[in-house]
């Protein structure tokens, strides 16, 4: 099976369908468009994506170490995502829709990776409940089933610097 990029999605495979179909249920995606299918998001896909993002964070942390400002790690993570071929939105404004009206807010997600994974970076002494509330809010507003919070102010990113969050959307995803 050959995968290609189309509209920023890496999960496309060619199928023989003559009509265009489009199905969305939040980020549980199955799209048939001009014979291309965007595969349904699975827990395994997200697990692999989190693995890649963690690998990028470990690479950045290995090069820079702890003790820098969050903005430095953000720039380096963006570069690492480009090197790894991951699509992402950086400092993305998080939309808030209330009663059918999109409201302007100051909410900004550090990274929205592959249009499915919320990534928040920190460079703090300790992750606080407000940081967790922030990522959970972004996951809900972006209809993202999984989020990753990485604190670069640690000795070991893998053991103590990353936390994964899931919600009800994740629980609905198929395993494979």
ZIFEN-V641929 format. One record per helix or strand of 2 or more residues. SS is the DSSP state (h for helix, s for strand). FROM is the first residue (numbers start at 1). LEN is the number of residues. If there is no record, write none. Layout:
ss->SS from->FROM len->LEN
ss->SS from->FROM len->LEN
This chain:
ss->s from->4 len->3
ss->s from->9 len->6
ss->s from->21 len->5
ss->s from->28 len->6
ss->s from->36 len->3
ss->h from->43 len->22
ss->h from->70 len->15
ss->s from->88 len->6
ss->s from->96 len->3
ss->s from->101 len->3
ss->s from->108 len->6
ss->s from->117 len->6
ss->h from->129 len->13
ss->s from->146 len->6
ss->h from->157 len->5
ss->s from->162 len->5
ss->h from->168 len->5
